[in-house]
Amino acid sequence: MESIRTVFSSGPEDDSLLGSVDNYCNLSWENRLYAFGACFVIGIFLSVFGSIEVWLGKYTAFALLYSLGTLVALAGTCFLRGPVSQIKKMFDKDRLIASCVLIASIILTIVCGCVLKIGILAIMCCIVQFMAFTWYTLSYIPYARNAVKSCFSGCTGMECPC
C-alpha cells in the first residue's frame, strides 16, 4: 500500500494546496483507498447499467448513467490526492488535452442523449468519453502511454503521431 501512496501522495510542490492528500480530511490512507475503490466500482456499475439502456433504446438514461459513472469514478481519485490537488493535476500540460476531451465528451454525451435524443451520436460521444478516460488514467501510470503508443505503432507498422 505504501507504493501506491507514493504514486499519489503530494510532493513538495503541492504542500501549499488546500487539497493536498494530508490536509483535506481526517480519513486514514487505508480509508481513502477504500473510498476510491468504492467510487470506482460504483462508477463502473453506473456505466454498465447505462450501457444496458442502449439495448433497450433508452438513450437519455444511457447518456446520464454512463456519464455519471465516469464522473463518479473520476471523483473517486480526489480521495487519493485531495480535490484541489487532483483538479490542478488534471490540467497539467501532460493531461490537459485528455482532460479537456474527457470533459467535452461527457457534456456532448449528455447533450446528444438527453437534449438532441440522437442515440448514435450519444454512443459515439460515449466511445470518445471511454477512450479519453482511459488515456487520462494512463497518464498517472509511469510509461503507460508510451507502452500503448509502442503497441499501436508496432501493430500498424507506422510511427504514432501522438
C-alpha positions in Angstrom: 0.0 0.0 0.0 2.9 2.3 0.6 4.0 2.1 -3.0 0.5 3.2 -4.1 0.7 6.1 -1.7 3.9 7.3 -3.1 2.4 7.5 -6.6 -0.5 9.7 -5.4 0.9 11.5 -2.4 1.6 15.2 -2.7 5.1 16.3 -3.4 6.9 19.4 -2.2 5.2 21.4 -5.0 1.8 20.6 -3.5 2.5 21.4 0.1 0.6 24.8 -0.1 -2.5 23.4 -1.7 -5.6 23.2 0.5 -6.5 19.9 -1.2 -3.2 18.0 -0.6 -3.7 14.5 0.5 -2.8 15.1 4.1 -4.8 18.2 4.7 -8.3 17.8 3.2 -10.0 15.3 5.5 -9.4 13.1 8.5 -9.5 9.8 6.7 -6.7 7.4 7.0 -4.8 6.3 3.9 -6.5 2.9 4.0 -9.9 4.5 4.3 -9.1 6.8 1.3 -8.2 3.7 -0.7 -11.5 2.1 0.2 -13.4 5.3 -0.7 -11.6 5.5 -4.0 -12.3 1.8 -4.7 -16.0 2.2 -3.8 -16.3 5.2 -6.1 -14.6 3.4 -8.9 -16.8 0.3 -8.5 -20.0 2.4 -8.3 -18.8 4.3 -11.4 -18.3 1.1 -13.3 -21.7 -0.2 -12.3 -23.4 3.0 -13.4 -21.6 2.9 -16.7 -22.5 -0.8 -17.3 -26.2 -0.2 -16.4 -26.1 2.8 -18.7 -24.8 0.6 -21.5 -27.6 -1.8 -21.0 -30.0 1.0 -21.6 -28.7 1.3 -25.1 -30.1 -2.1 -25.9 -33.5 -1.0 -24.6 -33.5 2.1 -26.8 -33.4 4.4 -23.7 -30.7 6.9 -24.9 -31.4 9.5 -22.3 -30.9 7.0 -19.5 -27.8 5.7 -21.2 -26.2 9.1 -21.6 -27.0 10.1 -18.0 -25.9 6.8 -16.4 -22.7 6.4 -18.4 -21.6 10.0 -17.9 -22.5 9.8 -14.2 -20.4 6.6 -13.9 -17.4 8.3 -15.4 -17.8 11.3 -13.1 -18.2 9.2 -10.0 -15.1 7.2 -11.0 -13.2 10.4 -11.6 -14.4 11.9 -8.4 -13.0 8.9 -6.5 -9.5 10.0 -7.4 -10.0 13.0 -5.2 -9.7 10.6 -2.2 -6.2 9.8 -3.3 -4.7 13.3 -3.7 -7.3 15.7 -2.4 -9.8 17.6 -4.5 -7.9 20.8 -5.2 -4.6 18.9 -5.9 -6.4 16.5 -8.2 -8.1 19.2 -10.2 -4.8 21.0 -10.5 -3.1 17.8 -11.8 -5.9 17.3 -14.3 -4.8 20.4 -16.1 -1.1 19.8 -16.1 0.5 20.0 -19.5 0.7 16.2 -19.7 -3.0 15.8 -19.1 -4.5 19.0 -20.5 -5.7 17.6 -23.8 -7.0 14.3 -22.3 -8.9 16.2 -19.5 -10.4 18.7 -22.0 -11.5 15.9 -24.4 -12.9 14.0 -21.4 -14.9 16.9 -20.1 -16.2 17.8 -23.6 -17.2 14.2 -24.3 -19.1 13.9 -21.1 -21.0 17.1 -21.9 -21.6 16.1 -25.5 -22.8 12.6 -24.4 -25.4 14.2 -22.2 -26.4 16.8 -24.8 -26.7 14.2 -27.6 -28.6 11.7 -25.4 -30.9 14.0 -23.4 -31.4 17.1 -25.4 -31.0 16.1 -29.0 -32.1 12.5 -28.4 -29.9 11.1 -31.2 -28.8 7.7 -30.0 -26.0 7.1 -32.4 -24.3 10.4 -31.6 -24.6 9.7 -27.9 -23.0 6.3 -28.5 -20.1 7.9 -30.5 -19.6 10.5 -27.8 -19.6 7.7 -25.2 -16.8 5.9 -27.1 -14.8 9.1 -27.2 -15.5 9.5 -23.5 -14.2 6.0 -22.8 -11.1 6.5 -24.8 -10.4 9.9 -23.2 -10.9 8.5 -19.7 -8.6 5.6 -20.5 -5.9 7.9 -21.9 -6.3 10.3 -18.9 -6.0 7.3 -16.5 -2.9 6.0 -18.3 -1.2 9.4 -17.7 -0.9 8.5 -14.0 0.9 5.2 -14.7 4.6 5.8 -15.5 5.4 4.9 -19.1 1.9 3.5 -19.7 1.1 6.0 -22.6 4.5 5.2 -24.2 3.7 1.5 -24.0 0.3 1.9 -25.6 1.8 4.1 -28.4 4.5 1.5 -29.0 1.9 -1.3 -29.1 -0.2 0.5 -31.7 2.8 1.7 -33.8 4.0 -1.9 -33.8 0.6 -3.2 -34.9 0.3 -0.7 -37.8 4.0 -0.7 -38.8 3.9 3.1 -38.7 5.1 5.7 -36.1 2.3 7.0 -33.8 1.8 10.8 -34.4 0.7 11.5 -30.8 
